[in-house]
Amino acid sequence: MGRRAAALALLALLVAGCHSSAPNGHESLSAAGPSGVVRIGLAQLLWPLDPTHARGRDELTLARALFATPLRTDPESGALLPGLCSAWSAKGAAWRLRCRHAGAIATQLRRARLFPARRIRALDERRLVIVLPAPKAELPYLLTQVGAAPPGVPGPFRLISASPERVVAERRGLRLEVRKVEPRAALTLFRAGRLDEAPVPLGDLRASRLDPQLAGVIRVRRLLAADIAVFDDTVPTEVRHVYDATADRADYQALVPEFEAPPAESLSDRGPPKASAAVIALREARKEIPSLPPIAVRFSAPREPELAYGLDLLVAAWRDLGLGAVVGGPAAARFERLFAPYPQAAALPAAARGQLVVPIAWAVDARLVSPRLRGWREDALGTVDYTRVSAP
């Protein structure tokens, strides 16, 4: 209870501190800006511009604006939609697809290795054949992943210029200007009317909801993603189980997603956690700690500030219990945000690929979106379809 109270007190201080930096008065945000231009601030910018290496919400969103996938999904229903491929059918383990740029798609699928396949071959530039080791009904959904997009094929937006800090792309009179910018700097630019989209900085969500200038422009979306600890097979199974049972999910929920997403106890059950079962598991796990092998479980430091902060919370709690959790050094574990590759609930546990995973919390995305943008909408994967956005 002491750590819980301390966490909530710290959250209150964060809220008070962030809110105190807000401008005085009740000024509304300006809806002015350059016509036909969407100015986007991202904490992470995909570089180099290769869809195979896109990771995380920001990189995936930019990749989807620049590259075309063989198939797509409807942002509301998750149903399959045509992309570069317009028709697909299966006979046993063999799939036949009618596609534009079939040769480029085949090359990219062999390169990205998104799924095991006996053969991936373009019969010509319009026909693609994929033969799997066994029948797999979800193959079309796997072709909606960003990694399936051939880099040399034009995507929704045409690239105008690119650097590690700034990407500019255009489509039918709409211009995307994407900047890599730290979230707090992005918030300042957003308040000044110099960005149309910006992330809500870590610890600022509740304060922003209380800010009269920002309350009406916050978009919060729960994602089909979870923050997880991943252990390699050098960590004994009994050690991983104790880490799972003693993970301080309550503090994490309070201070990272700020109560916008519940703790996660598995990747398949998105319902509310079973509090009584968690308390019993914690009590039993504490009894096991003295008998565990005395090993230091080293976590690699995440590059994302939000995940790095969350890992620090978890490691501190584990160390308080007497576990040898450490950040840095030769890593036997890592902390990351696992995204479903396509918008189906079963896709998330499948994405773990049999790794030793400890789920901590479901993920949310919080954005500030200018009132001048029309049609801005984020799907369950965190992707914004900018082809439907306008900036009058």
KOLGUFI-965718 format. One line per 2 residues: for each residue x, y, z of C-alpha. Coordinates in steps of 0.05 Angstrom, whole numbers. Layout:
<rolums>
X Y Z; ...
</rolums>
This chain:
<rolums>
0 0 0; 59 47 14
85 42 -57; 15 51 -85
4 114 -44; 72 141 -64
57 128 -137; -9 165 -134
24 222 -97; 77 227 -151
22 226 -204; -12 284 -169
53 323 -168; 64 309 -242
-7 333 -258; 2 396 -215
70 411 -245; 48 401 -316
-15 441 -306; 22 498 -274
62 508 -339; -1 518 -380
-14 589 -405; -58 633 -362
-128 648 -386; -175 606 -427
-148 620 -497; -174 573 -549
-126 541 -598; -120 573 -666
-152 535 -723; -109 573 -773
-53 543 -814; -28 534 -885
-83 507 -929; -74 436 -953
-15 423 -905; -16 375 -845
42 388 -797; 56 326 -756
103 318 -697; 128 248 -682
173 225 -626; 204 171 -670
216 179 -745; 227 118 -789
298 122 -817; 320 96 -865
253 95 -901; 247 20 -904
180 -12 -885; 216 -75 -862
245 -38 -803; 184 1 -780
171 -9 -705; 125 27 -658
65 70 -671; 100 130 -701
145 92 -749; 87 47 -771
41 107 -784; 93 141 -828
109 77 -865; 35 66 -882
31 136 -911; 91 123 -956
85 50 -975; 28 7 -1004
14 -61 -974; -14 -120 -1015
-79 -117 -974; -110 -68 -924
-161 -70 -868; -221 -27 -855
-205 20 -797; -273 9 -764
-290 -64 -777; -222 -93 -789
-248 -127 -852; -200 -142 -909
-196 -91 -966; -157 -92 -1031
-89 -58 -1034; -38 -73 -1087
-75 -140 -1093; -147 -140 -1116
-165 -214 -1111; -142 -274 -1070
-162 -346 -1062; -134 -409 -1030
-132 -482 -1048; -103 -521 -990
-37 -489 -971; -30 -452 -1037
-54 -380 -1046; -63 -345 -1112
-68 -269 -1115; -80 -219 -1170
-36 -159 -1157; -2 -99 -1186
74 -104 -1180; 71 -178 -1164
145 -186 -1174; 163 -131 -1124
114 -160 -1073; 145 -229 -1079
215 -200 -1070; 194 -162 -1008
158 -221 -976; 219 -265 -986
262 -209 -956; 218 -193 -896
203 -265 -876; 137 -247 -844
114 -320 -845; 143 -388 -864
132 -406 -937; 154 -462 -983
150 -417 -1044; 135 -344 -1060
135 -332 -1134; 108 -281 -1184
83 -317 -1246; 83 -249 -1280
71 -177 -1259; -3 -191 -1245
-2 -261 -1212; 29 -281 -1146
32 -351 -1116; 47 -365 -1043
54 -437 -1020; 55 -447 -944
78 -508 -904; 5 -519 -883
-62 -485 -895; -66 -417 -860
-132 -380 -864; -103 -315 -836
-51 -307 -891; -89 -248 -924
-85 -211 -858; -10 -222 -855
-6 -186 -922; -34 -123 -890
29 -114 -849; 75 -55 -864
132 -103 -873; 97 -134 -934
99 -67 -972; 151 -67 -1028
195 -5 -1018; 202 13 -1092
127 15 -1106; 90 82 -1099
47 87 -1037; -11 131 -1016
34 194 -1013; 91 213 -1060
156 227 -1025; 182 298 -1036
241 301 -989; 268 261 -931
320 265 -876; 327 233 -806
292 295 -778; 239 313 -830
197 279 -884; 153 314 -934
102 278 -978; 44 298 -1022
-20 269 -1050; -73 305 -1092
-62 373 -1064; -50 350 -992
19 358 -963; 46 321 -902
103 354 -865; 128 304 -813
180 326 -761; 218 287 -709
208 326 -645; 211 311 -571
140 309 -542; 147 369 -495
176 411 -551; 119 386 -596
68 409 -544; 98 479 -545
95 481 -621; 23 455 -619
1 509 -570; 33 561 -616
-6 535 -676; 57 509 -711
38 435 -708; -29 402 -726
-15 336 -691; 30 323 -631
38 268 -578; 15 282 -507
79 281 -465; 89 228 -412
54 247 -348; 13 303 -380
-50 266 -400; -92 281 -338
-65 352 -334; -82 363 -408
-153 340 -397; -160 395 -344
-128 448 -389; -184 490 -421
-140 501 -482; -126 427 -495
-185 389 -467; -224 391 -532
-168 368 -577; -142 306 -541
-153 240 -577; -141 178 -535
-145 109 -567; -135 42 -535
-90 2 -581; -87 -72 -598
-19 -72 -564; 11 -87 -497
73 -67 -458; 110 -132 -442
173 -159 -411; 207 -211 -455
256 -260 -424; 305 -303 -462
314 -377 -447; 374 -365 -401
324 -341 -348; 297 -403 -311
222 -413 -319; 210 -409 -244
245 -341 -242; 202 -314 -298
138 -338 -263; 158 -300 -200
172 -237 -241; 103 -245 -273
67 -253 -206; 104 -195 -172
102 -144 -228; 75 -78 -200
21 -69 -253; -19 -21 -208
37 31 -204; 50 23 -278
-23 35 -295; -25 97 -251
38 130 -277; 47 108 -349
-21 103 -384; -50 146 -327
-109 99 -316; -128 102 -390
-111 28 -400; -119 -30 -352
-64 -77 -329; -53 -138 -374
-47 -208 -345; -47 -245 -411
-45 -226 -485; -110 -261 -500
-156 -233 -446; -170 -159 -454
-221 -158 -398; -210 -129 -329
-155 -163 -288; -176 -211 -233
-152 -173 -171; -163 -229 -120
-124 -279 -162; -67 -229 -170
-63 -218 -95; -60 -293 -82
-6 -302 -136; 35 -245 -107
32 -275 -37; 54 -343 -62
109 -314 -106; 139 -276 -47
147 -342 -10; 186 -370 -69
236 -313 -76; 286 -339 -23
291 -406 -58; 303 -378 -128
372 -383 -160; 411 -319 -143
415 -289 -213; 413 -217 -238
361 -210 -293; 388 -153 -336
340 -113 -379; 362 -75 -441
343 -1 -437; 285 17 -484
298 75 -530; 227 103 -520
224 149 -458; 155 123 -439
178 50 -438; 244 68 -404
205 103 -348; 157 45 -341
214 -5 -337; 247 36 -282
182 31 -242; 179 -44 -251
253 -56 -235; 249 -14 -172
190 -55 -147; 223 -121 -164
287 -100 -128; 246 -79 -67
221 -151 -63; 292 -179 -66
295 -198 -140; 358 -183 -179
328 -139 -233; 378 -91 -266
375 -44 -325; 436 -46 -370
493 -94 -381; 490 -160 -420
414 -166 -426; 374 -229 -414
308 -191 -419; 277 -131 -453
216 -87 -444; 177 -67 -506
109 -50 -534; 82 -109 -574
35 -89 -630; -14 -136 -664
6 -141 -738; -66 -135 -760
-131 -115 -724; -155 -182 -698
-152 -200 -624; -118 -267 -639
-61 -231 -675; -29 -204 -611
-13 -270 -576; 9 -297 -643
58 -239 -650; 94 -261 -587
118 -322 -627; 126 -368 -568
173 -321 -529; 174 -321 -453
129 -260 -444; 103 -225 -382
47 -176 -401; 44 -113 -358
-8 -66 -386; -50 -52 -447
-27 6 -489; -61 71 -507
-42 127 -553; -56 200 -534
-52 254 -588; -66 328 -594
-102 341 -659; -115 411 -685
-189 430 -693; -174 451 -764
-161 379 -787; -220 342 -816
-225 266 -822; -169 250 -772
-181 181 -743; -135 130 -711
-148 55 -716; -134 0 -666
-63 -7 -691; -49 67 -680
-49 83 -755; -78 146 -783
-103 143 -855; -80 212 -879
-112 201 -947; -178 217 -911
-152 278 -875; -161 349 -900
-132 415 -875; -174 473 -899
</rolums>
